[in-house]
Amino acid sequence: MKKVFCILTCFTLITTAGCQYPQIKEQFSGSLRPVHFYMKAHETKTAKIEHPWKEIHLTSNYAGRWIIAGDLDNDHEIEIVSAKSYNGGGYHYTTSVAVFHLDNSVFWEWGNPETGQIMNAYDVACQIYDIDSDGFKEVIVAADKELIVLNGLTGTKKWSFSIPDKASDCIVFANLSGNDRAEDILVKTRYSTIYAYTKTGTLLWSIKRPGGYRTAHQPYPVDMDGDGKDEIMAGYAMLNFDGSVRWTLDPHDLPLGDGHLDCIRIYEPGTSPPQFRFVITCCSDNAIAMIDGEGNVLWKFTGYHFESIDIGDIHPGYKGNEIFVDIDHCPWGESPACLFSGTGKLLGVLITNKSRRHFLIDWEGNGFQLMGIGHAQGLFNENHEKKIKFEIPGIPENPGIPIDAFTGYMNNDGVRDCYFIHMKSDYNMIDIFVNPATNGAEEYEPGTGINFTCY
C-alpha cells in the first residue's frame, strides 16, 4: 500500500535512485497538499468515467510513437500522422511516416520503415503545416541530411533540400523574413547548432552553441518587439531574427552549466520585451524560472530536474495563471508534478507512478484547467482530487507500461480534446477522448497545431 500524504502541510525529503523530493517548509494554502493519485477505491467512487471517442490502431510498419494530427484533405476531419525516427547516440532523423483516417484506414505511407524505432521519448522531426500557403497542409520531415516537404494528400515529395549532417533533430517554423506568416524553417543538431532556411532551402544563418551554451530541445519563435519578425529562444540565449545574439541568461542569476533549456512557455505576452514573461526549465542545471523578454530572472526554484511546462488558470484561489511542471528522472511510482503560482510559490505536488507526460484542459467548461497525467489516465483539480478517469480499453488502472498524453482539436467543434498513446502488442495505438465542454473557440487549427513538441 502506497503512502498517501493527505493531511500533512509539508513532507519530508525522500531520496530514491537519485531523485529527491524538495522538503517544503512553507505551509500549503487552503486544502492544497501533496497527494498520491494511487487511491483506487476513492477514485472509482468519485471520478467521472470517460470512454474514448475513437481508437486508432497504428498497425502500419511505417508508424511510430510520434503522433500528431491535422486535416490533410480538407474534409473537416483530422488525420493521424505517425512517424518513426532513427536514433544513434543522440543522432535522430525521420525514417518513415504513416497517415491514418479516423476509421483506422491508412491514407498513405512514406519512407523506409526498417531503420526507425517504434518507440521514442524525444521530438521527431515531423510536422504538419501549410508551408506553401496553397490551402492544403504538407507533412514536413527532416530525413538523413535532407528536409523533405511531402504532399499531405498523397505522401509524395513536393520538394526537398539538403541540410547538414545530423541537423535533423527537430523542425520549427518561424517568421524570420517579415512575411505575412511563418514560412522559414529551423533545423538543428541535438545540442550544438541551429540552421535557419527559407522554405525552399536558402540558408539564412546558422549559429553554434548560442551564447556559449547548448541549444534548447526546440527553438522557440516569438515576435517580442512587434516588427513582424520572430526572435528565437535558442537555449540560454535569445536570438534576433538574423541569428545574432540578443541576450544571454546570466549565470550569476541561474545555475547555468553544460545543461540545456528543456522547455520554454509564454506566461504573459506583451507589446515590448520588458513586458513579456516566460517560464523556462533547465535540464541538468536543475531549475525552473520566470524571466522577462530581456533575460532578467524574476524568480527561480532550483535543485530538481524540471522538464515540461503547462500554463493555465488552475486554482480559483489565485489570481492569474498557474504553472504545472514535472520533475523527471525519478523512480517508477515516485514521480512528482509540481504546481506553482505565477509568483513562484510552490502550491502543491502531485505524485503518480509516472508524471512525465501531462497537460492542462478545461474539461468542465468553467474556465479552469484540470491537470492531466497520461499514465494516471485522469484529470485532477487544484486539490489533487481525481475528477475524470479516462477508461482506456484493455489498460489497467496502474499499467506497467508508459502512457503518453497530449491535447488537440480532434473533432472539429473548437474545443480542445485529449488523446493517449500506448503500446498494443507490437504497435502503438491512440485513444481520443472528446471534451464535453461547449465553450469552443471561434478560430482554431484542427489537430495538434504548429510546432508540436513533447517537451
Number of C-alpha atoms within 10 A of each C-alpha: 5 10 9 14 15 13 12 14 18 17 16 11 11 12 13 11 8 9 18 17 19 16 11 15 10 11 13 17 12 10 13 21 23 26 22 22 21 20 14 10 8 12 18 13 9 13 17 15 14 16 14 17 13 17 18 18 19 27 19 19 19 25 31 28 26 25 26 23 23 28 25 29 17 13 8 12 17 23 26 24 27 25 31 31 31 22 17 8 6 13 16 25 27 29 27 26 27 25 30 23 17 18 11 16 14 16 19 18 22 18 17 14 23 12 15 23 19 21 17 15 10 18 19 30 29 34 29 25 23 19 21 13 11 8 11 16 22 28 24 25 26 30 24 20 15 19 28 21 27 20 18 26 17 16 19 15 15 13 14 17 15 14 20 15 12 20 28 27 27 28 25 22 24 29 22 27 17 15 12 9 15 22 21 23 23 27 26 30 21 20 21 17 19 25 19 24 21 18 20 16 16 13 15 17 14 17 18 16 17 25 20 13 22 22 28 28 24 29 27 23 24 18 21 21 16 12 10 17 23 23 26 26 25 28 31 26 25 25 24 18 25 16 20 17 18 16 18 20 19 14 10 7 13 19 16 20 14 11 19 22 28 22 26 26 17 20 21 15 17 16 11 13 16 16 13 19 23 18 24 25 27 27 22 18 20 21 21 28 20 23 21 20 21 18 21 16 18 15 16 18 17 16 14 22 21 29 25 23 24 22 22 21 20 27 20 12 9 11 11 15 21 23 24 24 25 26 22 20 18 21 15 11 15 21 22 29 26 19 25 18 20 21 14 17 16 19 22 26 25 26 24 22 22 29 28 28 24 27 23 25 25 22 24 16 15 10 15 19 25 26 28 26 28 25 25 26 23 25 26 22 17 22 17 22 21 25 18 23 21 23 18 20 10 8 15 10 16 15 13 12 11 15 21 23 23 23 21 23 24 30 20 17 18 20 24 27 24 24 22 23 22 21 18 14 8 10 17 22 20 24 22 25 23 22 23 14 17 13 16 15 12 8 7 15 15 23 24 25 17 16 19 20 21 18 17
